[in-house]
Amino acid sequence: MNNSFVPLVLKLTGVIFILSSLLDYVTLAIPLKLDSPQWQISFATSIVDRGIVPLIGIAILLIGYWIDGVTDKVQKGGLDLRLPVYILSIILGALFVILIPLHWSNLSKIQNTALTEIEKGSEQGKGQIESYLVNLNTLAQNPQLLDKQIQERTTLIQTGQFQGKQLNPQQLQQLKQQADQLERLKVLAKDPNKLKEKVETIKNELQTRLLNQKQEAEDRANLETNKQGFRTALSSVMLAIGYATIGALGLMNRGPSVRSKPLPR
């Protein structure tokens, strides 16, 4: 086998790795939504996840050139891709460095939006609790309305239908639970002190449940942000070091070799 075959295959493979990954980056960027933090997060994550591919391509390409040097098969005047590759490495290294603060900034925006939505949901939940307690007091103070609601649910349970439609077992179970709750409320309504105590207990339970749900949602949002941020940032740092090292050392080693050539007479 010709000694130049293996280096040629390595160079070709490296070029294919590099070009296909760069094409992949361009494809991922379409359509551009630079004003969307969510798009920027997705794009940055995708680039970092694929960041190792061009690095492998560069390594394979340079190994091909190294084998040429060892075997003294370097063709004078031929196409030398090492300088463009070193420059590309520097550019990619800088890109991954820039991605770190940009990615954290976008994650912070998304996190703040999520926490704001959680706060809004909590406020809505508080309003629903207050409405529920007001409804309980209204029913307790209006025996006729309370009896009417109990009767309506009892009728639905007995007929198994609502507005001509058959109720499923889950709906019937909910109606039975509601009827039982109304019956207990009817008993409590006869003793204002017990009713007040029960309403206060229900209020505390619902508020505690709402507070726990809010805390869990905030913890999930913070955890997801930190996990994604640290993962992408750490990967970006390693990729930046790899690309910058290859680019910088390549340019440094290339410089002296160029200057060491004798000047033509």
N, C-alpha and C positions, 0 to 999 in steps of 0.2 A: 504494500500500500504506500502511495506517495506520502512523504513526510508533511506536505503542505495540506493534505486532505483534512486532518483533524483540526488544525487551527482554523481552516476555512469553515468547517461545520460549526465550530464554537462561535466564531464571529457572526455567522449567519443566524445562529440560534439566539445569540445575544441581541442582535438587531431586531429580530422578530419579537422577542420579549419586550424590548423597550418601546417599539412602535405600537404594538398591540395595546400595551398599557396606557400609552399616551392617548391613543384613539379612544380607549375606554374612558379616560378622564374627560375627554371632550364630550363623549356621549352622555356621561353622567351629568354634565353641566347644562344639558338641554332638557327642557326650556329654562332659561335663566330667570331666577326670581331673587335677585340680590337684595330686595327689600323685605324678604321673608326670613326671619330667624330660623324657622323650622326647616326651610329649604337649605339654608346654610349649614345647619347642624347635620342634616342628612347627607349633604354633599361632602362635608368635611369628614364625616365618619366613613363614607364610602371610599374616599381617597386614601385615608389612613389604612383602612382594611386591605386595600390593594397596593399599598405603598411598597411592599416587599418585592412585588413582581418586577418593576424596572430595576431595582437594586440587584436582583438575581441576574437580570439581563446584562447589566453593566459588568458584573463580576465575570460572567461567562465570556463576554466580549474581550475583556482585558486578559483573561487567561489565554484566549486564543492568540492575542498579540504577544503575550509572554512566551508561549511555546515557540512562536516565530523567532523571537529574540534568542532563545536558547539554542534553537537549531540553525540559527543564522539564515533563516528563510525570509527575512524582512525584505520586501520588494521596494527598491528605491523608486521614488516618484509615484508609487501607487497611492490609492485612496486610504488615508489614515484617519480613522474615526475617533482616535483617542482624545484629541483636543476637544471636539464637540461633546464627547461623552463627559469629560471632566467639567466642562462648562455647564452641561445639563445637570450634573451631580450637584454643583454649587447652587444652581437655581432651585432644584428640588429640595435641597437642604434648607435653603432660605424659606421656601414655601411651607415646609413642615414646622419651622420655627414660628412663622406668622400665624399658622393655624391654631397654635396653642392658646394665646390670649383671645383670639377671635372666637374660638369654639367655646371657651369659658364664658365670654360675654353673651353669646347667644343662648347658652344654657341658662345663664342667670335671668335673661329676659323671659324665657319659657317658664322657668321656675316661678318667677314673680307673677306671671299670668295665671299659672296653675294655683298658686296660693291665694290670689285674688278671687278666683272662681270658687275655691273651697270656702273662703270667708263669706262670699255671697250666698253660697248654698247653706252655710251655717245660719246666716241671718234669716233666710227663708224658712229654715227649719224651726227657728225660734218663733217666727210668726205663725207657723202652722200649729205649734204647741199651744200658743196663746189662743188661737181660734178654737182648737179642740177643747181647751179648758172652759172657754166662754160658752161653747155649745153644751158642755156637760152641766154647767150652772144653769143655763137656760132651760134645759130639759128637766133638771131637778126641781126648778121653781114653777114648772108648768106640767102638772100631772096629766092633763088631758093630752097634751102633745106627746108626752112620754108614752102613755098608753097607746096612742095612735101608732107611734113608731114600732112598738112591740107587736102590735096587731098586724101591721104591714109585713114585718119579717116572718111572723108566724104563718101568715097566709101564703107567702112565697115558699116557705119550707114545706107546707102541706101540699100545695099544688105542684111544686117543682118547676114552675114556669114563671118567666118574667116577660111581659108584653108579648106573649105567644111563643116565646123561645124557651126551649128546655134548658134548665140550669145544670151545669156539670157538678160532680161531687165536691170539687174544691169550692165552688161558689156556695153550695148548700152548707158546707162546713163553716164558711165565713159568716153566713147569715145566722147560723146557730150560735156562733160565738158572740155576734153582735146582740142577738136576742138575750143571751145569758147576761151580758154586760149591762144591758138596759134594765133587766130584772133586778140585778144587784143595785143599780143606781136608784131604782124605784124604792128599794128597801132603805137605802142610805138617805134618801130624800126625807124620810120621816124623822131623821135625827140630824139636825143642822151641824152639830159639832163633829159627828162621825163623818158627815159628808165633806166638811171643810178639811178634816184630817186626811181623808182619802184623796181629795183633789190635790192637796199639797204633796202627798206621797207620789201620786201619778206625775205631777209636775217635776219633782226632783228626779224621778226615774227617767223620764223622757229627756230632761236636760242633761243628765249624766250620760245617757246613751248618745245623744247628739254631740256632746263634748268629746267622747271617746272616738266617735266616727270621724270628727274633724281632726283630732290628733293623729289618728291612723292615716288619714289621707295626706296630711302634711308630712308625716314621716316617710310615707311612700314616695311622695314628690321629691323630698330632699335626698332620700337614698338613691333614687333613680338618677337624679342629677349628678350626685357625687360619683356613682359608679361609672356612668357614661363619660363624665368629665375626666376622671383619673385614668380610665382605660385609654381614651383617645389621646390625652396629654402625654401619658407615658410612652405610648406607641409612637407619637409624633417626635418626642425627644430622641428615642432610639434611632428612628429613621433619619432624623436631621443629623445626628452624629455620624451615622454610616455614610450618608451622601456627602456631607461636608468633608469628612476625612478622605474619602476617595477623591473628591474633586481637588481639595487643597494639596494633598500629597502628590496627586498626578500632575498638577500644574508645577509644583515645586521641582519634582524630578525631571519634568520635561524641559524646564528652563535651562539648567546647566548643560544638558545634552545638546541643546540648540546652540548655546554660546561656545561650547567646546569644539564645534566644527571649525576646521581651518578655513580662513578666508581665501576666496579664489584670487589668484595672481593674474 
